Amino acid sequence: MSNHQEIVRAVIPAAGFGTRMLPASKAVPKEMLPVAGKPLIQYAVEEAVASGIQTVILVVRNRKSLIRAHFAHNPELESFLEERQITAAAELARQLAKLADLRYVEQERPLGLAHAICCARPLLREEPFVVLLPDVIIVNNEPVTRQLIRTHEQLGGSVVAIREVEPSAVQRHGIVQVERRPTAFSSSKAARVIRLVEKPSAAQAPSRLGVFGRYLLEPAIWDFIAQTVPDAHGEVQLTDALNLFCQAGFLSGLCFEGEHYDAGDPLGYLQANLELALRDPHLRQPLVNYLRHLHGKVEGCPTLNHEQPLEQ
């Protein structure tokens, strides 16, 4: 399809309380918790930039957020590192402020994902945009956000990233029902979404296809967010707004490529730290050695999933 507007803006919501990660997230925003030496929020910003995004709008709880400090210039730190000839670290700190055109808006209370996105609306104009949830890390040569943009360019409409989840995980996700599920033999890994349900029970779920924290949304979504009734907690859920949207507009679910980690959950956070550290050439071998040592100490520990690849 042609005549699509270039997608250059992203929204990253980061104003929640991170209740699943308490007490670690009591004073430090969940999005600033480190995974393999880098805060969660940075993975999301870097994915957006690698996908061609120019302006990243961060929705934070207050203007003095640690998130804002993380991406700001810190001349004192940079000078300290330069004086001690720690030049690589100095350049790393300097580059954080140059990643993208970063803008900040406040969400005073966490009133749902749709509400968080609405806080960014004044900076979005009437253009399509992408949303990245920073507690979902997805690793792939082609970033998932770029996969969504490519699907939008091919099919038009809005797009969400989807993947099959285990039955026990259904109630932790927005779940979609699609017209016809993509197969390994189909030319496209996208299918039209005809229904979405926010965190259903396994018995009530229309499928096991969960939404995974990446959205490409057209401006028409604003009308449907306005029509969405807040849930029992007073939150306006994006899943509910998208369920209204897909009745009237074109919404695709893209079975994305990449390894995903739910780093907003204690176990998922530990898994993300281990697996992303194993991808770091400086950390990999020492960590492999430690894991083998640990494996020998844990009685009845099953074989590590990484044991075979690590010996290559």
C-alpha positions in Angstrom: 0.0 0.0 0.0 1.2 3.5 -0.7 0.9 7.1 0.7 1.6 6.1 4.3 2.8 8.8 6.6 6.3 8.2 7.8 6.2 7.0 11.4 8.7 9.1 13.4 7.2 9.3 16.9 7.1 6.8 19.8 5.5 6.8 23.2 7.1 4.9 26.1 4.9 4.8 29.2 7.0 4.9 32.4 4.8 6.4 35.1 3.5 3.3 36.9 4.3 2.1 40.4 5.9 -1.2 39.2 4.0 -3.1 41.9 5.1 -6.5 40.6 8.7 -5.5 41.4 8.3 -4.2 44.9 10.2 -3.5 47.0 12.9 -2.8 44.3 10.6 -0.3 42.6 9.5 1.6 45.7 12.0 4.4 45.3 13.5 3.6 41.9 11.2 3.5 38.8 10.8 -0.1 37.6 12.0 1.2 34.2 15.4 2.1 35.7 16.1 -1.4 37.0 19.2 -2.7 35.2 19.2 -5.7 32.9 22.7 -6.9 32.0 24.1 -3.5 33.1 21.5 -1.3 31.2 18.2 0.1 32.5 15.0 -1.3 31.0 14.0 2.1 29.6 17.2 2.3 27.5 16.4 -0.9 25.7 13.0 0.5 24.6 14.5 3.8 23.5 17.3 2.1 21.6 14.7 -0.2 19.9 12.7 2.8 18.8 15.7 4.6 17.4 16.9 1.4 15.6 13.4 1.3 14.0 13.7 4.8 12.5 11.9 6.7 15.2 13.1 10.3 15.6 11.1 11.6 18.6 10.6 9.5 21.7 8.0 10.7 24.2 8.5 9.4 27.7 5.5 9.4 30.0 6.9 9.8 33.6 5.4 10.4 37.0 7.2 13.6 37.8 9.6 16.1 36.2 12.4 15.1 38.5 12.3 11.5 37.4 15.4 9.4 37.5 14.6 8.4 34.0 15.0 12.0 32.8 18.3 12.2 34.7 19.6 9.0 33.1 19.2 10.5 29.6 20.4 14.0 30.5 23.9 15.4 30.0 26.0 15.0 33.1 29.1 17.2 32.6 30.4 16.4 36.1 30.4 12.7 35.5 31.8 13.1 32.0 34.7 15.3 33.2 35.4 12.9 36.1 35.7 10.0 33.6 37.8 12.0 31.1 40.2 13.1 33.8 40.8 9.5 34.7 41.1 8.6 31.1 38.1 6.3 31.3 37.2 7.5 27.8 34.9 4.6 26.7 32.7 5.1 29.7 32.7 8.9 29.2 31.6 8.5 25.6 28.9 6.0 26.7 27.5 8.6 29.2 27.7 11.3 26.6 25.9 9.4 23.9 22.8 8.7 26.2 21.7 12.4 25.7 22.1 12.0 21.9 20.0 8.8 21.4 16.9 10.6 20.1 14.9 13.7 20.5 13.6 12.9 23.9 10.4 14.6 25.2 8.8 14.2 28.6 5.2 14.4 29.7 3.7 13.7 33.1 1.0 11.3 34.2 0.2 12.2 37.8 -1.6 9.0 38.5 -1.4 5.6 36.8 -4.8 5.4 35.3 -4.2 2.8 32.6 -2.1 2.4 29.4 -4.7 4.3 27.3 -4.6 7.2 29.7 -0.8 7.3 29.6 -0.8 7.5 25.8 -3.4 10.3 26.0 -0.9 12.3 28.1 1.4 12.3 25.1 -1.2 13.3 22.6 -0.3 17.0 22.4 3.2 16.0 21.1 1.9 13.3 18.6 0.0 15.5 16.2 -2.5 13.7 14.1 -0.1 11.1 12.8 0.4 7.3 13.3 2.8 6.5 16.2 4.3 3.5 18.0 4.0 2.5 21.7 6.7 0.4 23.4 6.2 -1.0 26.9 9.7 -0.9 28.5 9.2 -3.9 30.8 9.0 -6.1 27.7 12.4 -6.7 26.1 12.4 -8.2 22.6 15.7 -9.1 21.0 15.9 -9.6 17.2 18.1 -8.4 14.3 15.1 -6.5 12.9 13.6 -4.7 15.9 10.0 -5.6 16.6 9.0 -2.0 16.3 10.4 -2.0 12.8 8.5 -5.2 12.0 5.3 -3.4 13.0 6.1 -0.4 10.8 6.9 -2.7 7.8 3.6 -4.5 8.3 1.8 -1.1 8.4 3.5 -0.1 5.2 2.3 -3.4 3.5 -1.2 -3.7 4.9 -2.2 -0.3 6.3 -4.1 0.1 9.5 -2.9 -0.3 13.1 -0.8 -3.3 14.2 -0.1 -5.0 17.5 2.7 -7.6 18.2 1.3 -11.0 19.2 2.6 -14.4 20.1 1.1 -17.6 21.4 1.3 -18.0 25.2 1.1 -20.9 27.6 -2.4 -21.6 29.0 -1.2 -20.6 32.5 0.0 -17.2 31.1 -3.2 -16.2 29.3 -4.6 -14.3 32.3 -1.5 -12.0 32.3 -2.0 -10.7 28.7 -4.4 -8.9 26.4 -5.6 -11.8 24.2 -6.7 -11.4 20.6 -9.0 -13.3 18.3 -7.9 -13.3 14.6 -9.8 -14.0 11.4 -7.4 -16.6 10.2 -4.3 -17.5 12.0 -1.0 -17.1 10.1 0.9 -20.3 9.4 4.5 -21.1 8.6 3.4 -21.4 4.9 1.6 -18.1 4.6 3.2 -15.1 2.9 2.4 -12.8 5.8 2.8 -13.4 9.5 0.0 -10.9 10.2 -3.7 -11.6 10.5 -6.7 -9.3 11.0 -7.8 -8.9 14.7 -11.5 -9.1 15.2 -11.6 -9.1 19.0 -9.4 -8.3 22.1 -10.0 -9.2 25.7 -7.9 -7.8 28.6 -6.5 -10.6 30.8 -9.2 -13.2 30.5 -9.3 -16.5 32.3 -8.0 -19.4 30.2 -11.6 -20.7 29.9 -12.9 -17.3 28.6 -10.0 -16.5 26.3 -10.8 -16.4 22.6 -7.3 -17.8 21.8 -3.9 -18.1 23.2 -2.5 -15.2 21.2 -1.2 -12.6 23.6 -0.3 -9.0 22.9 3.4 -8.3 23.7 4.0 -4.7 24.5 4.4 -3.2 21.0 1.7 -1.2 19.2 1.5 0.8 16.0 -1.6 3.1 16.3 -3.3 5.3 13.8 -4.9 8.6 15.0 -8.4 7.1 14.9 -7.5 5.4 18.2 -8.2 8.6 20.0 -11.9 8.4 19.3 -12.1 4.9 20.6 -10.1 5.7 23.8 -12.6 8.4 24.4 -15.4 5.8 24.2 -13.7 3.3 26.5 -15.2 2.8 29.9 -12.7 2.6 32.8 -12.3 -0.7 34.4 -13.1 -1.7 38.0 -9.8 0.1 39.1 -10.7 3.3 37.3 -8.1 2.6 34.6 -8.6 3.0 30.9 -7.2 0.0 29.2 -5.7 0.2 25.7 -6.9 -3.4 25.0 -10.5 -2.3 25.6 -10.0 0.7 23.2 -8.5 -1.5 20.6 -11.4 -3.9 20.9 -13.7 -1.1 20.0 -11.3 0.1 17.2 -11.1 -3.3 15.5 -14.9 -3.4 15.0 -14.7 -0.2 12.9 -11.1 0.0 11.6 -8.4 -2.3 10.4 -6.2 -3.9 13.1 -3.5 -6.5 12.4 -1.8 -8.8 14.8 1.8 -9.5 13.7 3.3 -12.8 14.9 6.7 -11.1 15.5 10.2 -12.6 15.3 12.5 -12.4 18.3 13.2 -13.6 21.8 11.0 -11.9 24.4 11.4 -11.3 28.1 8.8 -10.1 30.6 11.3 -8.1 32.7 8.5 -6.5 34.8 8.0 -9.8 36.6 10.6 -11.1 39.2 11.3 -14.4 37.4 11.2 -12.8 33.9 13.6 -10.1 35.2 16.1 -12.7 36.3 15.7 -14.6 33.1 16.3 -11.4 31.1 19.4 -10.6 33.1 20.9 -14.0 32.6 20.1 -14.4 28.9 21.1 -10.9 27.9 24.3 -11.1 29.9 25.1 -14.3 27.9 24.9 -12.2 24.8 27.5 -9.8 26.1 31.0 -10.9 24.9 32.6 -9.5 28.0 30.3 -11.3 30.5 29.5 -14.5 28.6 32.4 -16.7 29.5 32.7 -15.7 33.2 29.0 -16.2 33.5 29.0 -19.5 31.8 31.7 -20.7 34.2 29.7 -19.5 37.2 26.5 -21.1 35.9 28.2 -24.4 35.5 29.6 -24.1 39.0 26.1 -23.2 40.3 24.6 -26.1 38.5 26.9 -28.5 40.3 25.9 -27.0 43.7 22.1 -27.2 43.2 20.9 -30.7 44.0 18.5 -32.0 41.5 18.9 -29.0 39.2 17.8 -29.9 35.6 20.1 -29.5 32.6 20.6 -25.8 31.7 18.9 -24.9 28.4 22.0 -23.1 27.4 24.4 -25.9 28.1 24.7 -27.2 24.6 25.1 -23.9 22.7 27.5 -22.6 25.3 30.0 -25.3 24.5 30.2 -24.3 20.9 
